[in-house]
Amino acid sequence: MLSIALIIALTLVCAALLLSLWRLLAGPDHPDRILALDTLYVNTIALLVLLGILLGSALYFEAALLIAMMGFVGTVALCKYLLRGDIIE
């Protein structure tokens, strides 16, 4: 029963990834694309956590943690660049 629920969750997260990728490519302006990129890495974290639970491997959780840290820094840098035009003051 648990594996069926995990497969359904994996399918829905993959659908969310595809929709986020579509918004990233077809976004009308830069803030929409930054938000889509942020959503894309959050969905990737969810996908890795679900894979880690399904396969019983701790390596996926470590990869999810690395993506979370790098995604946060990337989102902050992109937003700062969008607002000020430069990243380093």
N, C-alpha and C positions, 0 to 999 in steps of 0.2 A: 504493500500500500504506500509506503514511504517513497519507494523508487518511482512509482507512477506520479506522485505529487511532484517529485523533483524533476521528472521529465516534462511535465506540464509547465512548471515554473521556468525551466530552461528554455522551452519553446517561446513562452511569453517574453522572457528577457531578450531572447534573440530578435523577436519582432520589435521590441522597443529599441534595440540597437540599430536595426535597419531603419526605423523611422527617424531616429536621431541622426543617422548618417545622411538620410535624405534631406533633413532640415539643414544640416551642415553644408551640404553641397548646393541647395537651392535657396538658402536664406537670403531675404531681400537686402539686409544690411548687416553691418559688423556686429552689433550687439546680439542679434539673433544667432549668428554663427558662433559667437563665444558661448552663449547659453546652450546651444546644441552640442558644442564640444564638452562643456561641463556635464551635460546630461549623458553624453557618450561615455565619458570615463566613469561616471557613477554606475551606469548600466554594465560596464565592463567589470567593475568591482563586484557587482551582484552576480554576474555570470561566473566569475572565478570562485566566489564563495560557494555557489551552488555546485560547481564542479568539484570543489574540495570536499564538500559533504558527500556527494554521490560516489566519488572515487576513494574517499577516506585518506587523502594525502594532505599533509600540512604545507606542502610546497605552494599550493594554490593560494593559501591564506597569506603567505609571505609575499607572493606576487601581487595580491590585492592590496596589501599594505603599501608596497612600493608605488603602485599606480595611484593610490590615494594621495600619497605625499607629493608625488611629481605633478599630479593633476591639479592639486590645490595651488602649488607654486606657479604652474603654468597659467591657471585662470587669473590669479592675482597679477601676474606680469602682463597678460594680454589686456586686462581691464585698465591697468595703470598706463599702458601704452595708448590705449584708446582715449583715455581722458586727458593725458598730458602730452602725448606725442613722443615721449621717451620713457625708458624704464629706469635708468640710473640717473639720480639727481645730481 
